[in-house]
Amino acid sequence: MPTTSEQWFARARAVTPGGVNSPVRAFAAVGGTPRFMESGAGAWLTDVDGRSYVDLVCSWGPMLLGHAHPEVLAEVGAAIARGTSFGTPTTTEVELAEEIVRRTPIDRVRLVSSGTEATMSAIRLARGFTGRDVVVKFAGCYHGHVDSLLAQAGSGLATLGVSSTPGVPASSAAQTIVLPYNDRAAVEAAFAEHGDAIACLITEASPGNMGVVPPEPGFNAFLAETCTRHGALFISDEVMTGFRVSARGQWGVDGAVEGWVPDLMTFGKVMGGGFPAAAFGGRTDVMAMLSPEGPVYQAGTLSGNPIATAAGLATLRLADDAVYARVDEVAATISAAAAEALTRAGAPYRLQSNGNMFSIFFGDAVAGSAVRDYVGAQAQDSEAFKAFFHAMLDAGVYLPPSAFESWFVSAAHDDRAVQQVLDALPVAAAAAAAVSTSTTSGEDTA
Ligand SMILES: *Cc1c(COP(=O)(O)O)cnc(C)c1O
């Protein structure tokens, strides 16, 4: 008997490619029917079939405070009542920009509507500022669907098993150098050979789009220093980590301690409070190149939209030490319990975390040592993940429908929500173990 999500998915596929507006949502990597969500409250999502789930996706990161937070809703409601878009400066834009500048090392910020727009604009600005064209990125790092940044971009491309996409001109791809993550020698070599053509190096501040693959100690500092030495700009993409892994993002964890500052940074997700808002910013002299102060053009009809900025501002103002402490605590509890359940069930795995972002790589190939780059992440056993994912879903836990994504929690994950996750883990771990055993070590278990 078709469920309502099934019926909606059929209707969706008739009018939208794959039935979704962003590829990973389609469940292609895990199979089955994507759940059409009707509402969210705190840690919980409810689908159109009437089932509820503890949400471990949190809209891919933004919902730091949980769904439908009353104070965020109040600010959004008040903003909507004042009108939804004017195409003029508004006061909440200024206040949100001030909040971002206060929490980060950047001097000036420009608001945009998506993370993709933020990285695209940052790249253009870096090229305009340096007068150079080449961009360096890392395999497995996702920076939105920007032409020059889609090579080996992790996330959805990894989920769908493709390394690049038709539609990106060869001339654009040719301006991008893709290197293995955490590989200092590869960075040294690329800069030695192309140093005076490189406009910028862009990296996820701590990658979460190939699963969680944190920078090795000092790696970001090394990147910042290398860029400076070669007159290239260092762009730290904190669309995912910004205002999530700490009040000051990943920079608060490494740069602030080690004493270095990115030339440009990009933000999105949490800073929009569930609305389309994102930002890029950096050094005053670099940002002064941006239109209308300088010649590098960038614009947006809905940039700094009053509803989105009200939601983002409310979210950041509420994101105090207690919020980060709770999110960290929930992540630590769930990740430790997942590790324990997998160990008990005999399913090989590798748990990786960076503060409150974490993910699990399944299979013998990754169990022994750190996953430090995209090649390592691709060695995981996607069948084991699939079995684990569906067992969790059946037990009312909504995980990212891809093995190449971070899991996210919120400050609204209370003890009841956490308990539902803990209760689901043993059966899911057993399901993963059953698949791992049959696919990876046939002789031993026969
Ligand atoms: C999500 C993400 C983006 C793209 O943001 P969108 O709002 O989806 O365009 C860019 N960079 C990183 C690191 C991200 O996680």
The ligand as a Tripos MOL2 file, in Angstrom:
@<TRIPOS>MOLECULE
LIG
   15    15     1     0     0
SMALL
NO_CHARGES

@<TRIPOS>ATOM
      1 C1         26.5960   23.6480    2.5250 C.3       1 LIG1
      2 C2         27.9430   24.1260    2.1420 C.ar      1 LIG1
      3 C3         28.1430   25.0530    1.0990 C.ar      1 LIG1
      4 C4         27.0320   25.4680    0.1690 C.3       1 LIG1
      5 O1         26.0160   26.1520    0.8130 O.3       1 LIG1
      6 P1         24.5590   26.2320    0.0990 P.3       1 LIG1
      7 O2         23.7960   27.1590    0.9800 O.co2     1 LIG1
      8 O3         24.0410   24.8240    0.0770 O.co2     1 LIG1
      9 O4         24.7750   26.7570   -1.2660 O.co2     1 LIG1
     10 C5         29.3930   25.5600    0.9070 C.ar      1 LIG1
     11 N1         30.4350   25.1740    1.6700 N.ar      1 LIG1
     12 C6         30.2960   24.2790    2.6630 C.ar      1 LIG1
     13 C7         31.4740   23.8950    3.4960 C.3       1 LIG1
     14 C8         29.0510   23.7040    2.9240 C.ar      1 LIG1
     15 O5         28.9270   22.7770    3.8740 O.3       1 LIG1
@<TRIPOS>BOND
     1     1     2 1
     2     2     3 ar
     3     2    14 ar
     4     3     4 1
     5     3    10 ar
     6     4     5 1
     7     5     6 1
     8     6     7 2
     9     6     8 1
    10     6     9 1
    11    10    11 ar
    12    11    12 ar
    13    12    13 1
    14    12    14 ar
    15    14    15 1
@<TRIPOS>SUBSTRUCTURE
     1 LIG1         1 GROUP 0 **** ****
